[in-house]
Amino acid sequence: MDPRPKTTPKDFFFYFGAMITLYWSAISLLTLLFQIVDTVFRDDLNSYVDPYSGGIRFAIASLIVLFPVSVLLFRTIKMGALREPIKFSLPLRRWLYALTIFVTAIALIGDVIALLNSFLGGELTARFVFKVISVLVVAGVVFWYCLLEIRIHPDTPAKPQNGFLFGTPLLVLGAIVYGFIVMGSPSAQRSLRFDDQRLSELQSIQWQVVNFWQQKGRMPVTLTEMEDSISGWRVSVDPATKAPYEFIPGEKNTFKLCAVFERQSTSFSPSSTKPYPSVIAGENWQHGVGRTCFDRTIDPEFYPPVKRPI
């Protein structure tokens, strides 16, 4: 009788599934922690912040789905090995755990090198320190768990890893909860997108007003007066309420644009963080909750009226 354990297709897929979900969960947790740090501790050298928290959303979604799957797979593998202790000697098991230990060890060493390099360069900031701590915690937990597992043999009784059983889910849950606090609820994200669309449409209306003033030498009386069947421009309405935007012409070359917003803008609102903003330098598109009007004055030197031949 061959004493060596044989790897069945079930073992193969269970172990590979467990490792893939483990890696994905660890990367998602690190991504979530990095995105939280970037949002909370803003860097003046990197002024762009994703207003929709795309990285946080994807990391949270991945953790919610994959982390429980990873825990379930590892628990199933462990229970099966406890019933058949010979499974603890599977070459596949030892190779995968050894590979994971190697990868996490490299990550930990690289993390320490990066920390020392930044410290020697005088670049030790709060956001960098928290990122280093995040790598140390996540990679350290994976490294220690795999190291304990690879030491188990058929003749060595397996001890329950209560620290990992309760501590790791609490760490992941805490990161997810804080991610929601930083990102905001789904309804808040929806309101943010509506407000961004309102600003985009107001900017479009503003340019149409400027173009109308340049072409005709006067301010339009209503927004519908600027509609053009040839260019296809039509007056936009509020994306949520479908109410028309307010246009209030003033004296000479002044006017107001008004809309009702759902959330107060921040220093990293969508209108101020787009890589290629459509707003004019110096314009103020900051707004509060509710009806907000933006005063605009057309400078004839910047936007001279078109001279028509006599």
C-alpha positions in Angstrom: 0.0 0.0 0.0 1.4 3.4 -1.0 1.7 5.6 2.1 2.1 8.8 0.2 -1.1 10.9 0.0 -2.6 11.4 -3.4 -4.0 14.7 -4.6 -7.5 14.3 -5.8 -9.3 16.8 -8.2 -11.3 17.9 -5.2 -8.1 18.7 -3.3 -6.6 20.6 -6.2 -9.6 22.9 -6.8 -10.2 23.5 -3.1 -6.6 24.5 -2.4 -6.3 26.6 -5.5 -9.7 28.3 -4.8 -8.6 29.0 -1.3 -5.3 30.5 -2.3 -6.8 32.6 -5.1 -9.5 34.0 -2.8 -6.9 34.5 -0.1 -4.6 36.6 -2.4 -7.5 38.5 -3.8 -8.8 39.3 -0.3 -5.4 40.4 0.9 -4.9 42.7 -2.1 -8.4 44.1 -1.7 -7.9 44.7 2.0 -4.6 46.5 1.2 -6.3 48.5 -1.6 -9.1 49.5 0.8 -6.7 50.6 3.5 -4.5 52.5 1.0 -7.6 54.3 -0.5 -8.8 55.2 3.0 -5.4 56.6 3.9 -5.2 58.6 0.6 -8.6 60.1 1.3 -8.1 60.9 5.0 -4.5 62.1 4.7 -4.5 64.2 1.5 -1.1 65.0 -0.1 -0.6 68.4 -1.7 1.7 66.8 -4.3 -1.2 64.5 -5.4 -4.2 66.8 -5.5 -6.5 64.4 -7.4 -8.9 62.4 -5.2 -11.5 60.2 -6.8 -14.8 61.8 -5.6 -16.7 58.6 -6.3 -14.4 56.4 -4.3 -14.1 53.8 -7.0 -11.2 52.0 -5.4 -12.9 51.8 -2.1 -16.1 50.5 -3.7 -14.4 47.8 -5.6 -12.3 46.7 -2.6 -15.3 46.6 -0.3 -17.3 44.6 -2.9 -14.4 42.1 -3.3 -14.0 41.6 0.4 -17.8 41.2 1.0 -17.9 38.4 -1.6 -14.5 36.8 -1.6 -13.4 36.9 2.1 -16.2 34.7 3.3 -15.6 32.3 0.4 -11.9 32.1 1.4 -12.7 31.5 5.1 -15.2 28.8 4.1 -12.7 27.1 1.7 -9.9 27.0 4.3 -12.3 25.8 7.0 -13.5 23.0 4.7 -9.9 22.0 3.9 -9.0 22.0 7.5 -12.0 19.9 8.6 -11.3 17.4 5.8 -7.6 17.1 6.9 -8.7 16.6 10.5 -10.8 13.6 9.4 -8.0 12.3 7.3 -4.7 13.5 8.9 -2.7 12.1 5.9 -4.0 15.1 4.0 -1.7 17.3 6.0 1.2 15.8 4.0 -0.2 16.6 0.6 2.6 18.0 -1.6 0.2 20.5 -3.2 -0.7 21.8 0.3 2.9 22.3 1.3 3.9 23.9 -2.0 1.1 26.4 -2.0 1.7 27.4 1.7 5.5 27.6 1.0 4.9 29.8 -2.0 2.6 32.1 0.0 5.1 32.3 2.8 7.8 33.3 0.2 5.6 36.0 -1.4 4.5 37.6 1.9 8.1 37.4 3.2 9.3 39.4 0.1 6.4 41.9 0.7 7.5 42.4 4.3 11.1 42.8 3.4 10.2 45.3 0.7 8.0 47.1 3.1 10.8 47.6 5.6 13.2 48.7 2.9 10.7 51.3 1.7 10.2 52.6 5.2 13.9 53.0 5.8 14.4 54.6 2.4 11.7 57.2 3.0 13.0 57.8 6.5 16.5 58.5 5.3 15.1 60.7 2.6 13.1 62.8 5.0 9.8 61.8 3.5 8.2 60.0 6.4 4.6 61.3 6.3 1.5 60.1 8.1 0.0 58.6 5.0 3.1 56.7 4.2 3.5 55.4 7.8 -0.1 54.1 7.8 0.5 52.4 4.4 3.6 50.7 5.8 1.6 49.6 8.8 -1.1 48.2 6.6 1.3 46.1 4.6 2.9 44.9 7.8 -0.4 43.8 9.3 -2.0 42.2 6.2 1.2 40.5 4.9 2.1 39.5 8.5 -1.2 37.9 9.2 -1.0 35.8 6.0 2.6 34.9 6.6 2.0 33.8 10.2 -1.1 31.8 9.3 0.7 29.9 6.5 3.7 29.3 8.6 1.6 27.7 11.3 -0.3 25.6 8.8 2.8 24.3 7.0 4.2 23.0 10.3 1.3 20.7 10.8 2.0 17.0 10.1 -0.2 13.9 10.3 1.4 12.9 13.6 1.1 16.5 15.1 -2.2 17.4 16.5 -3.7 20.5 14.8 -4.6 23.3 17.2 -7.5 25.6 16.5 -6.3 29.0 15.4 -8.7 31.1 17.4 -6.7 34.2 16.9 -7.1 34.0 13.2 -10.6 32.7 13.4 -11.9 35.8 15.3 -9.2 38.4 14.7 -9.0 38.4 11.0 -12.8 38.8 10.3 -12.8 41.6 12.9 -10.0 43.4 11.0 -11.7 43.0 7.6 -15.1 44.1 9.1 -13.5 47.1 10.7 -11.9 48.1 7.4 -15.2 47.7 5.5 -17.1 49.7 8.1 -14.6 52.6 8.0 -14.5 52.4 4.3 -18.2 53.1 4.2 -17.7 56.0 6.6 -15.1 57.5 4.3 -17.0 56.8 1.1 -20.5 57.4 2.2 -23.6 55.4 1.7 -24.9 54.3 -1.8 -27.5 57.0 -1.6 -24.8 59.6 -0.8 -22.9 58.4 -3.9 -26.0 58.7 -6.0 -26.6 62.2 -4.8 -23.0 63.1 -5.5 -23.3 61.9 -9.1 -26.5 63.9 -9.6 -24.8 67.0 -8.3 -21.9 66.5 -10.6 -24.2 66.1 -13.6 -26.0 69.3 -12.5 -22.7 71.2 -12.5 -21.7 69.8 -15.8 -25.0 70.9 -17.4 -24.7 74.3 -15.8 -21.3 74.7 -17.3 -22.7 73.7 -20.7 -25.4 76.4 -20.3 -22.8 78.9 -19.3 -20.8 78.4 -22.5 -24.0 78.7 -24.6 -24.7 82.0 -22.9 -21.2 83.2 -23.7 -21.5 82.0 -27.3 -24.9 83.7 -27.7 -23.5 87.0 -26.3 -20.5 86.9 -28.7 -22.6 86.1 -31.7 -25.5 88.5 -31.1 -24.0 91.1 -28.8 -26.7 90.8 -26.2 -27.8 88.5 -23.4 -30.6 85.9 -24.0 -33.8 86.5 -22.3 -34.6 82.8 -21.7 -32.7 79.5 -22.0 -34.9 78.3 -24.8 -33.8 81.3 -26.9 -30.4 79.6 -27.2 -31.7 76.3 -28.5 -30.1 75.4 -31.9 -31.5 72.8 -34.2 -28.3 72.7 -36.3 -25.8 72.1 -33.5 -28.4 70.0 -31.6 -28.1 71.9 -28.3 -31.2 71.7 -26.1 -31.9 73.1 -22.7 -31.1 70.5 -20.0 -33.2 69.8 -17.0 -32.4 68.6 -13.5 -31.5 64.9 -13.8 -33.5 63.9 -10.7 -36.5 66.3 -10.5 -36.7 67.1 -14.2 -37.2 70.7 -13.3 -35.6 73.4 -15.5 -32.5 75.2 -14.4 -32.9 78.9 -13.6 -31.3 81.5 -15.8 -31.5 85.1 -14.6 -30.1 87.7 -17.0 -28.7 90.8 -15.3 -27.5 94.2 -16.4 -25.4 94.3 -19.6 -23.2 91.2 -19.6 -24.0 89.6 -16.3 -26.3 86.6 -15.5 -27.0 84.0 -12.9 -27.4 80.2 -13.1 -29.2 78.4 -10.4 -29.9 74.8 -9.4 -31.0 72.8 -6.4 -28.2 70.5 -5.0 -28.5 67.5 -2.8 -25.1 67.6 -1.0 -22.6 70.3 -0.1 -19.6 70.4 -2.2 -16.2 69.7 -0.7 -12.6 70.6 -1.6 -12.4 67.4 -3.6 -15.8 67.4 -5.2 -16.1 66.0 -8.8 -16.0 69.5 -10.4 -12.7 70.3 -8.8 -10.9 67.0 -9.1 -11.5 66.0 -12.7 -8.1 65.6 -14.5 -9.4 67.8 -17.3 -11.9 70.2 -15.7 -14.3 72.1 -18.0 -14.5 75.0 -15.6 -12.6 78.2 -16.2 -9.7 79.0 -13.9 -11.0 81.2 -11.0 -14.6 80.2 -11.4 -16.4 79.2 -8.2 -18.6 76.1 -8.5 -18.7 75.4 -4.8 -22.3 75.0 -3.5 -24.3 74.1 -0.4 -27.4 72.0 0.0 -30.5 73.3 -1.7 -30.9 76.2 -4.2 -27.6 77.8 -5.2 -27.0 80.5 -7.7 -23.7 81.2 -9.5 -23.1 84.8 -10.5 -21.3 85.2 -13.8 -19.9 88.3 -15.7 -18.7 88.0 -19.3 -15.5 89.9 -19.8 -15.6 91.5 -23.3 -11.8 91.4 -23.5 -11.7 87.6 -23.0 -14.9 87.0 -25.1 -15.2 89.9 -27.6 -18.4 90.0 -29.6 -18.1 88.9 -33.2 -17.7 91.8 -35.5 -20.1 91.6 -38.5 -19.2 93.2 -41.8 -21.3 96.3 -42.6 
